[in-house]
Amino acid sequence: MDSYIKDVLNKNPQASWMKRAIFEDLKTLDNKTVFSGTVEMDGKHYVFPRVRKSLFSGKLEEYDDKTAIQYGMKNKDLIGFDTAEEAEELSKYFSKFQETKNITEQDRFNNLFGKRY
């Protein structure tokens, strides 16, 4: 795992949504794992997931920003930063990290079973 992501997880053990996205292979129908966003509240900047695992179905569900932020506040799993730039950096970086992980998984599959179209 990437050292920046490791550092974020070590500093934010409450971010179970991030761990789930890294270690579980769940994706939405349109291939999303987290679809993170950022928000400013009370002078701090937070990263939150728009996609969460349902406690009932075990499937991923996508939420609008307002609902996703409310879930994050309720679950206390938002990742806070002092600046908007830091929050945006994590949001974008994690998306790229997940894309790379997904490509690697696809390459592994193709190497084992051959490319399917």
Summary of the structure (lengths in Angstrom):
residues: 117
radius of gyration: 15.0
end to end distance: 29.6
largest distance: 51.7
contacts: 296
relative contact order: 0.16
helix: 50%
strand: 18%
